[in-house]
């Protein structure tokens, strides 16, 4: 059950997302789908008894048939996976795929461990860290347009995050230290 500060933070974040939706003039299906599926993934990881490493290993094994199917179909198709990567030589491509897989696995293991240790409300708000950095890079490095509408949308989201963080910090100070 969310307390009143967490509810306020949630409402502010939702208001910011709604403002972005209305100013864009269309529903951001991809962003909402990613949010919904990753939320479901977080709930599933919280409910499973497997640790982060073991759970990620099981997930990877379950996806092996899909990956093999994609590789086999790419050999038959005139456009292969490697052509989409800019025509890299096969050795470089396999090295990039291998290292990319390892770099992807680490955050998934860490997320799975965090999902079992943290309340889902806390985990959900931590998910705003990466998009915030992506936003800062887009605006500051790539000079992406940041008008008044976006400013107020993000202000609502960040205010919600600040309210949540202050409430979490207050609760942490009030909680007795266990030895």
C-alpha positions in Angstrom: 0.0 0.0 0.0 1.4 3.4 -1.0 1.4 6.2 1.6 0.1 9.7 0.8 3.6 10.9 -0.3 4.1 7.9 -2.6 0.6 8.5 -4.1 1.4 12.1 -4.6 4.7 11.2 -6.4 2.9 8.6 -8.5 0.2 11.2 -9.5 2.8 13.8 -10.4 4.7 11.3 -12.6 1.5 10.2 -14.3 0.5 13.8 -14.9 3.9 14.5 -16.6 3.5 11.4 -18.8 0.0 12.5 -19.7 1.2 16.0 -20.6 3.8 14.5 -22.9 1.2 12.4 -24.5 -1.2 15.3 -25.1 1.5 17.7 -26.4 2.7 15.0 -28.8 -0.8 14.5 -30.1 -0.6 10.7 -30.1 -0.4 7.9 -27.6 3.3 6.8 -27.1 2.5 3.1 -27.6 6.1 1.9 -27.7 7.0 3.7 -24.5 3.9 2.6 -22.7 4.4 -1.0 -23.9 8.0 -1.0 -22.7 6.9 0.4 -19.3 4.1 -2.2 -19.0 6.2 -5.2 -20.0 9.2 -4.2 -17.8 6.8 -3.7 -14.9 5.4 -7.2 -15.5 9.0 -8.5 -15.7 9.8 -6.8 -12.3 6.7 -8.3 -10.7 7.6 -11.8 -12.0 11.2 -11.5 -10.9 10.1 -10.4 -7.4 7.8 -13.4 -7.1 10.3 -16.0 -8.2 12.6 -17.6 -5.7 15.6 -17.7 -8.1 18.5 -15.4 -7.5 19.6 -12.9 -10.1 22.3 -15.0 -11.8 20.3 -18.2 -11.8 17.1 -16.5 -12.9 18.8 -14.7 -15.8 20.4 -18.0 -16.8 17.0 -19.7 -16.9 15.6 -16.8 -19.0 18.5 -17.1 -21.4 18.0 -20.9 -21.8 14.3 -20.3 -22.5 15.2 -17.9 -25.2 17.8 -20.1 -26.9 15.2 -21.8 -29.2 14.0 -18.3 -30.3 17.6 -17.1 -31.0 18.4 -20.3 -32.9 15.2 -19.8 -35.0 16.2 -16.3 -35.8 19.7 -17.2 -36.8 18.4 -20.1 -39.0 15.9 -17.8 -40.7 18.5 -15.2 -41.3 20.6 -17.6 -43.3 17.7 -18.3 -45.6 16.6 -14.7 -46.0 18.5 -12.4 -48.5 18.9 -9.8 -45.7 20.8 -11.3 -42.8 21.3 -10.0 -39.3 24.9 -9.1 -40.1 23.9 -7.0 -43.2 21.8 -4.9 -40.8 24.9 -4.2 -38.7 26.7 -2.4 -41.6 28.3 -5.3 -43.2 30.8 -6.1 -40.5 33.1 -9.0 -41.0 31.8 -12.2 -39.3 34.5 -12.3 -36.6 34.0 -8.7 -35.5 30.2 -9.3 -35.5 30.4 -12.4 -33.3 32.8 -10.6 -30.9 30.4 -7.6 -30.7 27.4 -9.9 -30.2 29.3 -11.8 -27.5 30.4 -8.7 -25.6 27.1 -7.1 -26.1 25.4 -10.1 -24.6 27.6 -10.0 -21.5 27.1 -6.2 -21.1 23.3 -6.8 -21.4 23.3 -9.6 -18.9 24.9 -7.7 -16.0 22.2 -5.1 -15.6 19.6 -7.8 -15.9 21.2 -9.8 -13.1 21.5 -6.6 -11.0 17.8 -5.8 -11.7 16.7 -9.3 -10.7 18.6 -9.0 -7.4 17.2 -5.6 -6.7 13.7 -6.8 -7.5 13.9 -9.3 -4.7 15.3 -6.9 -2.2 13.4 -3.6 -2.8 9.7 -2.8 -2.7 8.2 -2.5 -6.3 7.3 1.1 -5.7 11.0 1.9 -5.0 12.2 -0.1 -7.9 9.7 1.6 -10.2 10.9 5.0 -9.4 14.5 4.0 -9.8 13.6 3.1 -13.4 13.5 6.9 -14.1 17.3 7.3 -13.6 18.2 6.0 -17.1 15.6 8.0 -19.0 16.6 11.1 -17.1 20.3 10.7 -18.2 19.1 9.9 -21.8 17.1 13.1 -21.7 20.1 15.2 -20.4 22.3 13.8 -23.2 19.6 14.5 -25.8 19.2 18.1 -24.8 22.7 19.0 -23.7 24.8 17.0 -26.1 22.6 16.6 -29.2 20.7 19.9 -28.8 17.3 18.3 -29.1 14.4 20.7 -28.9 13.2 21.3 -25.3 10.1 23.6 -25.4 7.8 24.8 -22.6 5.5 21.8 -22.9 8.3 19.4 -22.4 9.7 21.5 -19.6 6.5 21.3 -17.6 6.0 17.6 -18.3 9.5 16.7 -17.1 9.1 19.1 -14.1 6.0 17.1 -13.0 7.9 13.8 -13.4 11.0 15.1 -11.6 9.0 16.7 -8.8 7.3 13.3 -8.3 10.7 11.7 -8.1 11.9 14.2 -5.6 8.8 13.7 -3.4 9.3 10.0 -3.6 13.0 10.3 -2.7 12.4 12.6 0.2 9.8 10.2 1.6 12.1 7.2 1.2 14.9 9.1 2.9 12.6 10.1 5.8 11.4 6.5 6.2 15.1 5.3 6.2 16.0 7.7 9.0 13.0 6.6 11.1 13.7 2.9 10.7 15.7 1.4 13.5 19.1 0.0 12.6 19.3 -3.8 12.8 22.6 -5.5 13.9 
